[in-house]
Amino acid sequence: MSPKTKKKTTKKRTVAKNTKSVKKKEQKSAFWGYLKIIIVCLIVGALTYAALSYIYSNKDSQNTIKKIEKYLDKQSVKKDPPAKEPAVKFEPKTESKIEPKISVEPKIKPKTQNEVKPQIKSEAVKQEDTLNKIDSSTPETKIAPKEQQEFYPPEIPDEKPVKKGSIHIEVFDKDGAKKDERRVGEVPEKKQPPQRKTKEPESSLDASKAQVLNGTKKQFGKPKLVIIIDDVAHKHQVDAIKSIKLKLTPSFFPATKDHPDTPKLAKKFSFHMIHLPLQAKNFKGEEIDTLRVDDGYEKILNRLQAIKRDFPNLIYINNHTGSKFTSDFDAMDRLMRAVKHENLIFIDSKTIANTKVAAAAKKHSMPYISRDVFLDHEDSKAAITKQLKYAVALAKKHSRAIAIGHPYKNTMDVLKNSSEILKDVEVVYLKDIL
């Protein structure tokens, strides 16, 4: 090997050796540089962690942080306003739970456990004594002629007198055992067991009967007085009743050839009744289509259905005459069966003391309701005024009372000028207390 070649080879070896040492140095310096960076990061992380731990452990610092967060939330709300809701909201339909119906009255609600025990309302308190206390200045009522005894019979007291002026109701179970006894409108002496909650009856008739049977019809304000005006059949009678600014309850004759306009006249009132002619013992001038004691059930039912066609909103009926019919249990049994079938309520005008309406009502689980006072038993203003005061006294004593009068001139005159007599009571329609 020549000296030049040897020198070049040695030089190359020296350069290569130097290059390797330089690379090793660079690698070492890079390693220590990375290690330093890692150590610094660890130290900074530890210091940061310690600082944050101190800040969050300090209550004052926490309050400051909360304030900062609230401020940031407000700024975000301002920047991003909530999206507008659609104009129409669609809510999912929820199925309503329907409570099971609990029948109150067998005809309208087929099976019932409560029955109303008949109780013929006797008027044990002598009317004359009470009237004399109310107004000693008015003359005594004279005895009516025999022809008028059909309308205004003497009252025969029962063995167990019952107070007048409200509806007497006794409830029995299926076996005939007495469960409850009360007079609607009076506060019972003993606490009654809590009433079972039932669904509200669907019709106004169902509601009326349910309230009568359960005694749940509440009374507020003044005592209530119902004044029924019987024998309404002509326009001049309607005009006379409407001229009196009181809620008088008109009771119209059914439509016949003698009274063809009664369905049309009844539409002039927001509420009316039907005055159903029944057979009397001794009465002249019997109405057309008067129901008689020997009429069968089908005939009675057809008669009521024909009346309902003429008076579609009919709920209440009371008897015109009927001393013979209402004192015959079999006849009243057939009538109450038909009344129940047609969803009606029968009001006993009590044209005879020996009435069997209560017994028939009890058999068919119907409420027994009867009048308390006849206003115009004697057609004189003095007598009518005396009877009206007596009706007011009963209403104040028992919270309600039912009086019956007729569209006579004297009766209308007394009622038109009765504001002073009626100041302590409220005259209402029959539907308002039943």
C-alpha positions in Angstrom: 0.0 0.0 0.0 1.5 3.3 -1.0 1.9 6.1 1.6 -0.7 8.3 -0.1 -3.3 5.5 -0.1 -2.5 4.6 3.5 -2.9 8.3 4.5 -6.2 8.6 2.8 -7.5 5.4 4.4 -6.4 6.6 7.9 -8.1 9.9 7.3 -11.3 8.2 6.3 -11.2 6.0 9.4 -10.6 9.1 11.6 -13.5 10.9 10.0 -15.8 8.0 10.5 -14.8 7.6 14.1 -15.4 11.2 14.8 -18.8 11.1 13.1 -19.8 8.2 15.3 -18.7 9.9 18.5 -20.6 13.1 17.4 -23.8 11.0 16.8 -23.4 9.4 20.2 -23.0 12.8 21.8 -26.1 14.1 20.0 -28.1 11.1 21.1 -27.0 11.6 24.7 -27.9 15.3 24.6 -31.3 14.6 23.0 -32.1 11.9 25.7 -31.2 14.3 28.5 -33.2 17.0 26.9 -36.3 14.9 26.7 -35.8 13.7 30.2 -35.5 17.3 31.4 -38.8 18.2 29.6 -40.6 15.2 31.2 -39.3 16.1 34.7 -40.4 19.8 34.2 -43.9 18.6 33.0 -44.3 16.4 36.1 -43.2 19.2 38.4 -45.6 21.7 36.7 -48.5 19.1 36.9 -47.8 18.4 40.6 -47.8 22.1 41.3 -51.0 22.7 39.3 -52.7 19.8 41.1 -51.7 21.1 44.5 -52.9 24.6 43.6 -56.3 23.3 42.4 -56.7 21.1 45.4 -56.1 24.1 47.6 -58.5 26.3 45.7 -61.5 23.8 45.7 -60.9 23.0 49.4 -61.3 26.7 50.3 -65.0 27.9 50.6 -64.2 31.4 49.4 -62.6 30.0 46.3 -65.6 27.8 45.7 -68.0 30.8 45.9 -65.8 32.6 43.4 -65.9 29.6 41.1 -69.7 29.4 41.3 -70.0 33.1 40.5 -67.8 32.6 37.5 -69.8 29.6 36.3 -73.1 31.6 36.7 -71.6 34.4 34.7 -70.5 32.0 32.0 -74.0 30.4 31.9 -75.7 33.8 31.5 -73.3 34.6 28.6 -74.1 31.3 26.9 -77.8 31.9 27.3 -77.5 35.3 25.7 -75.5 33.9 22.8 -77.8 30.9 22.2 -81.5 31.9 22.8 -83.9 29.0 23.2 -85.7 27.8 20.2 -89.3 29.0 19.8 -92.0 26.4 20.7 -94.5 25.5 18.0 -97.8 27.4 18.1 -99.8 24.3 18.6 -98.8 21.8 21.2 -99.8 18.2 20.8 -100.3 16.4 24.0 -100.8 12.6 24.2 -104.3 11.6 24.9 -104.7 9.8 28.2 -107.4 7.3 28.8 -109.9 8.4 31.4 -110.7 6.0 34.1 -114.4 5.4 34.3 -115.6 4.4 37.7 -118.2 1.6 37.8 -121.8 2.8 38.0 -123.6 2.1 41.3 -127.3 2.0 40.7 -129.5 4.1 43.0 -132.9 3.4 41.6 -133.8 0.0 40.1 -135.6 1.2 37.0 -133.1 3.7 35.8 -130.1 1.8 37.3 -131.3 -1.8 37.2 -130.1 -3.3 40.5 -130.2 -1.4 43.7 -129.9 -2.3 47.4 -131.8 0.6 48.8 -135.5 0.8 48.9 -137.7 3.6 50.2 -140.1 2.5 52.9 -143.5 4.1 52.5 -144.5 6.5 55.1 -147.9 8.3 54.8 -147.2 11.7 56.0 -149.6 12.6 58.8 -150.1 16.1 60.0 -150.3 15.5 63.7 -149.7 19.1 64.6 -153.0 20.9 64.4 -152.9 23.4 61.7 -155.3 25.8 63.3 -153.1 26.2 66.5 -150.0 26.9 64.4 -151.8 29.4 62.2 -153.3 31.2 65.1 -149.7 31.7 66.5 -148.6 33.0 63.1 -151.5 35.4 62.6 -154.3 35.6 65.2 -156.0 38.4 63.3 -157.1 36.3 60.3 -160.5 34.6 60.4 -160.7 30.8 60.8 -161.0 28.6 57.7 -164.5 27.4 57.0 -165.2 23.7 56.1 -165.5 23.3 52.3 -168.6 21.9 50.7 -168.6 18.1 49.9 -167.9 18.7 46.3 -164.5 20.3 47.3 -163.5 17.6 49.7 -161.8 15.8 46.8 -159.2 18.5 46.6 -158.8 19.3 50.3 -159.5 16.3 52.5 -159.1 16.3 56.3 -155.8 15.0 57.4 -155.9 11.8 59.6 -152.9 11.6 62.0 -151.0 8.3 62.1 -150.0 6.5 65.3 -146.5 7.9 65.1 -146.8 11.6 64.1 -144.2 12.9 61.7 -143.2 16.5 61.4 -144.6 18.3 58.4 -142.8 20.4 55.8 -140.1 18.0 54.5 -139.9 14.7 52.7 -139.9 11.6 55.0 -137.7 8.8 53.7 -137.0 5.4 55.2 -134.4 3.1 53.5 -134.7 -0.7 53.7 -132.4 -3.4 52.4 -133.5 -6.3 50.2 -134.8 -8.4 53.2 -137.0 -5.6 54.4 -134.8 -4.6 57.4 -134.8 -0.9 58.1 -131.3 0.6 57.3 -131.9 4.3 57.6 -134.7 6.8 58.3 -134.5 10.6 57.7 -136.4 13.6 56.4 -134.7 15.2 53.5 -133.6 18.8 54.4 -133.2 18.1 58.1 -129.8 17.6 59.9 -129.8 14.0 61.3 -129.3 13.5 65.0 -127.0 10.6 64.6 -123.9 10.7 62.3 -124.6 8.8 59.1 -121.9 6.4 57.7 -119.9 8.0 54.9 -121.7 7.8 51.6 -120.1 5.6 49.0 -118.8 7.7 46.1 -120.6 7.0 42.9 -120.3 8.4 39.4 -122.5 11.4 38.7 -125.8 10.2 37.2 -126.0 10.8 33.4 -129.4 12.5 33.3 -131.1 15.2 35.3 -133.7 12.7 36.3 -131.2 10.2 37.6 -129.5 13.0 39.5 -132.8 14.1 41.1 -133.7 10.6 42.2 -130.2 9.8 43.5 -130.2 13.0 45.6 -133.7 12.2 47.0 -132.8 8.6 47.8 -129.4 9.4 49.3 -130.4 12.6 51.0 -127.4 14.5 49.4 -129.4 17.4 48.1 -127.7 20.3 49.9 -129.5 23.5 51.0 -127.9 26.9 51.1 -129.2 30.3 52.0 -132.8 30.8 52.8 -135.4 28.1 53.4 -136.9 26.9 50.1 -140.6 27.1 49.3 -142.1 25.4 46.2 -145.5 26.7 45.0 -147.2 24.4 42.4 -150.0 26.0 40.4 -152.4 23.1 39.3 -155.0 23.0 36.5 -153.1 25.2 34.1 -154.6 24.9 30.6 -155.3 28.3 29.1 -153.3 31.3 27.9 -154.8 33.8 30.4 -153.7 31.5 33.2 -150.2 31.4 31.8 -150.1 35.1 31.5 -151.3 35.5 35.1 -148.6 33.1 36.4 -145.9 34.9 34.4 -147.0 38.3 35.6 -146.0 37.3 39.1 -142.2 37.7 39.5 -141.8 34.4 41.4 -140.6 30.9 40.3 -144.0 29.4 40.4 -144.2 25.7 39.2 -147.0 25.3 36.6 -148.7 21.9 36.4 -150.4 21.6 33.0 -153.3 19.3 32.0 -152.4 16.7 29.4 -153.4 17.6 25.9 -157.0 16.7 25.0 -159.7 18.2 22.8 -160.7 20.3 25.9 -157.1 21.5 26.4 -155.4 21.2 23.0 -152.8 24.0 23.5 -151.1 22.8 26.7 -148.0 21.5 25.0 -147.5 24.9 23.3 -148.2 26.8 26.5 -145.8 24.7 28.5 -142.9 25.9 26.2 -143.3 29.4 27.6 -141.8 28.2 31.0 -138.3 26.9 31.7 -139.8 24.3 33.9 -143.2 22.7 34.2 -145.1 19.6 35.4 -148.1 17.5 34.3 -151.4 17.4 36.2 -152.5 13.8 35.6 -156.2 13.2 36.1 -157.0 10.2 38.2 -160.4 8.7 39.3 -162.1 10.4 42.2 -164.7 9.0 44.7 -167.1 11.9 44.4 -166.3 14.6 41.9 -168.3 16.1 39.1 -166.8 17.2 35.8 -164.2 14.4 35.3 -161.5 15.2 32.7 -161.1 13.4 29.4 -158.8 10.3 29.5 -158.9 10.2 33.3 -157.2 7.0 34.5 -159.4 4.7 36.5 -158.7 2.0 39.1 -159.7 -0.8 36.7 -157.3 0.4 33.9 -154.6 -2.2 33.1 -150.9 -1.6 33.0 -150.7 -1.3 29.2 -153.3 1.4 29.1 -151.6 3.4 31.8 -148.2 3.0 30.2 -149.6 4.1 26.8 -151.2 7.1 28.4 -147.9 8.2 30.0 -146.0 7.6 26.7 -148.5 9.8 24.8 -148.0 12.5 27.4 -144.3 12.4 27.1 -144.5 12.7 23.3 -146.4 16.0 23.8 -144.1 17.1 26.7 -140.6 15.7 25.8 -138.8 17.4 28.8 -141.3 16.0 31.4 -139.9 14.7 34.7 -142.5 15.4 37.4 -146.2 14.7 37.5 -148.8 15.1 40.2 -152.4 13.9 40.4 -155.5 15.8 39.6 -158.4 14.6 41.9 -157.6 10.9 42.3 -159.1 10.2 45.8 -160.3 6.7 44.6 -157.3 5.9 42.5 -154.6 6.9 45.0 -156.3 5.1 47.8 -156.3 1.8 45.8 -153.0 0.0 46.2 -153.4 -2.2 43.1 -154.1 0.8 40.9 -151.2 2.8 42.3 -149.0 -0.3 41.9 -149.6 -0.3 38.2 -149.2 3.5 37.9 -145.9 3.6 39.8 -144.6 0.7 37.6 -145.4 2.7 34.5 -144.0 5.9 36.1 -140.8 4.1 36.8 -140.7 2.6 33.3 -140.9 6.2 31.8 -138.3 7.6 34.2 -140.7 10.0 35.8 -141.2 11.2 39.4 -144.7 11.2 41.0 -145.7 13.9 43.4 -148.7 12.9 45.7 -151.2 15.8 45.8 -152.7 14.1 48.8 -156.4 14.5 47.8 -157.2 11.9 50.4 -155.6 11.0 53.7 -155.7 7.2 53.1 -153.3 7.4 50.2 -151.5 4.3 49.0 -148.9 6.2 47.0 -146.2 5.7 49.6 -146.7 1.9 49.7 -146.6 1.7 45.9 -143.5 3.9 45.8 -141.8 1.6 48.3 -142.6 -1.5 46.3 -140.9 -0.1 43.2 -138.0 1.7 45.1 -139.3 5.1 44.1 -139.1 8.2 46.3 -142.3 9.3 48.0 -142.9 13.0 47.8 -146.1 14.8 48.8 -147.4 18.3 49.1 -147.5 20.0 52.6 -150.1 22.8 52.2 -153.1 23.6 50.0 -153.2 27.4 49.6 -156.7 27.9 48.3 -158.8 25.3 50.1 -161.1 28.3 50.6 -161.2 30.8 47.8 -160.9 34.0 49.8 -157.9 36.3 50.1 -157.9 36.1 53.9 -157.8 32.2 53.9 -155.2 32.1 51.1 -152.9 34.6 53.0 -153.3 32.5 56.1 -152.3 29.3 54.3 -149.3 31.0 52.6 -148.0 32.1 56.0 -148.4 28.6 57.2 -146.4 27.3 54.3 -143.7 29.8 55.0 -143.6 28.7 58.7 -143.2 25.1 57.6 -140.4 26.0 55.2 -138.5 27.9 57.9 -139.0 25.0 60.3 -137.9 22.2 58.0 -135.8 24.1 55.5 -138.3 23.4 52.7 -142.0 22.9 52.0 -144.3 22.2 49.0 -147.5 24.2 48.6 -150.2 23.7 45.9 -152.6 26.4 44.6 -154.7 27.0 41.6 -154.8 29.9 39.0 -157.7 31.5 40.8 -157.9 35.3 40.8 -157.7 35.6 44.6 -154.7 33.2 44.7 -152.9 35.2 42.0 -153.6 38.5 43.8 -152.3 37.2 47.1 -149.1 35.8 45.5 -148.5 39.0 43.5 -148.6 41.0 46.8 -146.8 38.5 49.0 -143.3 40.0 49.1 -143.5 40.8 52.8 -144.8 37.3 53.6 -142.1 35.6 51.5 -139.2 37.8 52.6 -137.7 35.0 54.8 -137.9 32.2 52.2 -136.8 31.6 48.6 -139.5 30.5 46.2 -137.9 27.9 43.8 -139.0 25.4 41.2 -139.7 21.8 42.3 -136.6 20.6 40.5 -134.5 22.9 42.7 -135.2 20.9 45.9 -135.5 17.4 44.4 
